[in-house]
Amino acid sequence: MEDDRNGTTLHQMETASLICGVLSIVFYFLSLGFVSMILGIVAIVLGNRCRTQGGSVAGFVCGIVGTCLGLLMLLEALMILIGLRPFIDSLFDLLRQTHHSMRLI
């Protein structure tokens, strides 16, 4: 086994990359986009280090998929918030008007 500078074997990095990549995809389906994106980035970094040392690319590919899915979920959440913005603004205006009219009584 080839050792990294920190003493970590190539096999351990491949395994960690694959686990993080698969978990990033799983967390996407559990609607945890932020966690999915973070684990995907970790899998990409570990997978890239393995690829340069001749390791497998499965964790790297799973990390890319998990990161893209997590980013997609965060963009979807942002679109929902932007879509609800007019409704939230009108609700706050209604509450302000109600509060103002109650002070006049």
Backbone as a ProteinNet text record, in pm:
[ID]
protein_1_A
[PRIMARY]
MEDDRNGTTLHQMETASLICGVLSIVFYFLSLGFVSMILGIVAIVLGNRCRTQGGSVAGFVCGIVGTCLGLLMLLEALMILIGLRPFIDSLFDLLRQTHHSMRLI
[TERTIARY]
83.4	0	87.5	45.2	118	70.6	163.7	129.2	130	37.7	33.3	129.7	146.9	236.2	191.7	61.6	10.3	1.2	46.5	42.4	-87.7	-176.2	-302.2	-280.4	-327.6	-308.5	-406.3	-372.1	-455.3	-591.4	-591.6	-716.9	-810.7	-757.6	-840.6	-899.8	-820.8	-872.3	-979.6	-959.6	-1062.1	-1192.4	-1181.6	-1299.7	-1369.9	-1293.3	-1353.1	-1420.1	-1358.3	-1415.8	-1546.3	-1547.8	-1668.3	-1780.2	-1747.2	-1849.4	-1907.2	-1821.5	-1871	-1954.7	-1913.3	-1989.2	-2126.7	-2133	-2261.9	-2350.9	-2292.7	-2372	-2423.7	-2347.2	-2395.3	-2518.6	-2522.5	-2641.1	-2757.4	-2729.8	-2835	-2894.2	-2809.8	-2860.6	-2940.2	-2913.6	-2997.7	-3139.6	-3153.2	-3285.9	-3353.6	-3278.7	-3337.1	-3365.4	-3354.5	-3381.9	-3286.9	-3162.2	-3060.4	-2954.5	-2990.9	-2906.3	-2771.7	-2769.4	-2643.7	-2545.6	-2595	-2510	-2462.4	-2551.6	-2516.4	-2403.8	-2412.7	-2310.6	-2175.6	-2175.5	-2050.6	-1984.3	-2062.1	-2005.7	-1957.9	-2029.1	-1986.6	-1853.1	-1833.8	-1706	-1592.6	-1619.4	-1517.1	-1482.8	-1585.6	-1561.9	-1481.8	-1509.1	-1433.8	-1286.7	-1261.9	-1122.6	-1048.3	-1110.5	-1044.9	-1030.3	-1134.4	-1128.9	-1024.1	-1006.4	-905.3	-765.1	-743	-613	-587.1	-691.9	-676	-647.2	-715.9	-695.3	-552.3	-495.3	-358.6	-257.8	-298.4	-209.1	-244.1	-334.8	-369	-485.1	-563.7	-677.9	-801.5	-910.5	-1035.6	-1103.4	-1196.3	-1263.4	-1408	-1451.6	-1591.8	-1631.8	-1549	-1580.1	-1580.6	-1490.9	-1483.7	-1612.5	-1658.7	-1780.8	-1903.2	-1912.1	-2024.5	-2023	-1905.1	-1894.1	-1944.2	-1912.1	-1960.9	-2112.8	-2167.6	-2313	-2380.2	-2327.2	-2384.8	-2375.8	-2265.2	-2250	-2349	-2362.8	-2458.4	-2601.5	-2636.5	-2771.3	-2796.3	-2696.4	-2710.1	-2724.3	-2646.8	-2657	-2793.1	-2843.7	-2976	-3082.7	-3070.8	-3170.1	-3164.3	-3044.7	-3034.1	-3090.3	-3070.2	-3129	-3281	-3332.8	-3477.5	-3533.9	-3465.8	-3511.6	-3508.4	-3405.9	-3396.9	-3509.9	-3541.6	-3651.9	-3784.5	-3802.3	-3926.1	-3935	-3824.1	-3824.7	-3850.2	-3791.8	-3815.1	-3960.9	-4017.1	-4156.8	-4253	-4217	-4303.5	-4282.4	-4184.1	-4153	-4272.3	-4344.9	-4460.8	-4566.8	-4588.4	-4686.9	-4643.8	-4517.2	-4466.7	-4474.1	-4439.1	-4448.5	-4592	-4685.9	-4826.2	-4875.8	-4828	-4866.6	-4814.5	-4687.9	-4634.1	-4706.9	-4745.1	-4822.1	-4956.7	-5021.7	-5149.2	-5133.2	-5027.3	-5003.6	-4974.8	-4899.3	-4872.2	-4999.4	-5085.3	-5210.5	-5300.4	-5305.9	-5388.4	-5335.5	-5205.1	-5145.2	-5170	-5159.5	-5181	-5326.8	-5420.5	-5562.8	-5601	-5535.2	-5567	-5516.8	-5409.7	-5360.1	-5454	-5528.8	-5619.4	-5745	-5778.6	-5901.1	-5881.5
-119.1	0	125.1	222.9	349	435.4	501.7	589.5	734.3	809.8	953.6	1018.1	1149.7	1218.4	1200	1190.6	1177	1031.9	938.5	798.5	729.2	797.6	738.8	658	536.8	454	493.5	460.3	490.1	423	301.4	227.1	297.6	350	420.9	548.3	620.3	741.7	708.1	599.6	557.1	523.5	451.2	412	534.3	625.3	746.2	830.5	840.9	916.8	853.8	723.1	654.9	668.2	653.2	666	807.2	908.1	1046.6	1074.5	1020.5	1039.9	976.4	853.1	784.6	853.7	893.6	963.9	1098	1163.2	1290.7	1268.9	1158.9	1128.2	1089	1011.3	970.5	1092.3	1185.6	1304.1	1394.2	1388.6	1462.8	1409.1	1276.2	1216.8	1231.7	1266.2	1296.7	1446.2	1519.5	1663.5	1745	1706.6	1781.5	1826.3	1925.3	1970.1	2024.3	2097.9	2156.7	2047.8	1948.9	1837.5	1758.7	1741.3	1671	1741.9	1873.1	1949.2	1940.7	1951.6	1945.8	1808.8	1701.5	1567	1541.3	1597.3	1582.7	1649.1	1766.9	1837.3	1758.7	1702.8	1620.1	1498.8	1436.5	1320.3	1357.7	1475	1519.5	1539.9	1605.7	1631.4	1500.1	1410.6	1282.1	1198.8	1198.7	1122.4	1175.3	1306.2	1365.3	1326.3	1323.6	1280.6	1134.6	1051.1	909.4	893.3	971.4	959.9	993.2	1093.4	1131.5	1025.7	939.3	832.9	698.4	699.3	576.2	500.7	564.4	497.3	502.3	446.4	442.6	578.6	597	726.7	722.6	612.6	599.2	704.8	727	828.5	967.8	993.1	1122.1	1149.1	1049.6	1065.2	1079.3	998.6	1010.9	1147.4	1199.1	1331.7	1440.6	1427.6	1526.6	1520.5	1400.3	1384.6	1440.4	1406.1	1454.2	1605	1664.1	1809	1877.8	1825.4	1884.9	1872.9	1758.6	1741.6	1834.6	1847.5	1937.9	2082.4	2121.6	2256.7	2279	2178.6	2187.1	2207	2134.1	2148.4	2287.3	2340.1	2474.9	2579.1	2559.8	2651.3	2641	2520.8	2503.2	2575.5	2563.6	2632.4	2783.8	2832.4	2975.3	3021.2	2941.9	2976.5	2979	2885.9	2884.3	3009.5	3046.3	3166.8	3292.2	3299.2	3414.5	3417.4	3300.7	3293.6	3331	3304.1	3336.3	3477.6	3547	3681.5	3777.3	3784.9	3875.4	3839.2	3710.2	3667.3	3709.5	3692.1	3728.7	3880.2	3956.4	4102.4	4147.7	4088.3	4126.9	4088	3976.7	3934.8	4033.5	4078.9	4177.5	4310.3	4351.2	4474.6	4464.4	4350.5	4329	4335.3	4275.5	4279.8	4421.7	4498	4637.1	4719.6	4699.6	4774.1	4738	4610.8	4566.6	4625.4	4624.6	4680.1	4831.4	4901.1	5045.3	5077.8	5001	5028.6	4995.4	4901.2	4866.9	4975.4	5045.4	5154.4	5274.4	5290.3	5402.9	5384.9	5264.1	5236.7	5269.8
0	0	0	-75.5	-77.2	38.2	103.6	213.6	167.2	223.1	200.4	299.7	290.4	384.5	529.5	551.7	687.8	732.3	652.1	691.3	652.8	581.3	541	414.3	413.5	295	186.1	65.4	-50.4	-37.4	12	28	125.7	234.3	332	272.6	193	129.2	25.8	-48.8	-144.7	-73.2	36.5	112.6	171.3	228.3	285.7	178.1	62.1	-48.6	-95.3	-108.5	-153.2	-50.8	77.1	181.8	183.4	177.4	176	51.1	-62.7	-185.9	-180.4	-132.4	-121.7	-18.7	94.6	195.8	144.7	60	6.2	-80.5	-154.2	-234.4	-144.2	-40.4	53.6	123.5	168.4	237.4	144.3	15.4	-79.1	-74.7	-74.5	-72	63.7	166.1	297.5	311.8	201.8	195.5	282.3	287.5	359.1	258.7	178.5	69.6	113.5	224.9	271.3	313.4	387	430	307.9	212.2	89.5	15.8	9	-61.4	10.1	141.4	218.2	203.4	220.5	206.4	63.9	-33.8	-172.5	-198.1	-140.1	-156.8	-92.2	26.1	92.5	6.3	-51.6	-136.9	-261.7	-317.1	-435.4	-400.4	-287.6	-247.4	-222.1	-145.2	-117.7	-245	-328.3	-452.2	-548.1	-550.7	-637.4	-590.8	-459.8	-407.1	-442	-440.2	-475.4	-623.8	-705.9	-851.3	-889.6	-825.4	-860.1	-816.6	-721.8	-676.8	-739.5	-838	-907.5	-847.6	-765.1	-703	-790.7	-739.1	-815.6	-813.5	-903.8	-918.6	-871.3	-811	-771	-669	-568.5	-468.6	-527.4	-620.3	-687.9	-765.7	-839.5	-919.4	-829	-724.6	-630.3	-562.7	-533.5	-473.9	-567.3	-695.9	-792.5	-803	-808.4	-816.6	-690.8	-573	-447.8	-433.9	-476.3	-469.7	-563.5	-683.2	-778.3	-727.3	-670.8	-616.8	-497.9	-410.3	-296.2	-340.1	-439.8	-493.6	-557.5	-627.4	-687.6	-580.8	-469.1	-362.6	-299.3	-281.3	-225.4	-321.3	-450.5	-548.5	-549.7	-534	-525.4	-403.3	-290.8	-169.2	-188.1	-254.8	-281.9	-373.2	-474.2	-564.4	-489.7	-397.3	-318.9	-233.1	-170.3	-86.9	-169.1	-287.7	-373.9	-419.2	-447	-488.7	-378.2	-254.8	-141.7	-90.3	-141.7	-92.4	-101	-213.8	-218.1	-114.1	-92.5	6.4	147	179.5	311.7	331.6	227.8	237.2	260.3	188.8	207.7	346.8	399.2	533.9	638.2	623.4	716.4	705.1	583.1	565.7	635.5	623.8	690.5	842	893.8	1038.5	1085.6	1007.1	1044.1	1043.9	944.5	938.2	1055.5	1089.1	1201.9	1331.7	1349	1470	1476.9	1366	1362.6	1393	1337.8	1361.9	1505.1	1568.6	1707.4	1801.7	1764.3	1850.3	1844.8	1736.6	1723.2	1806.9	1842.4	1919.1	2065.3
[MASK]
+++++++++++++++++++++++++++++++++++++++++++++++++++++++++++++++++++++++++++++++++++++++++++++++++++++++++

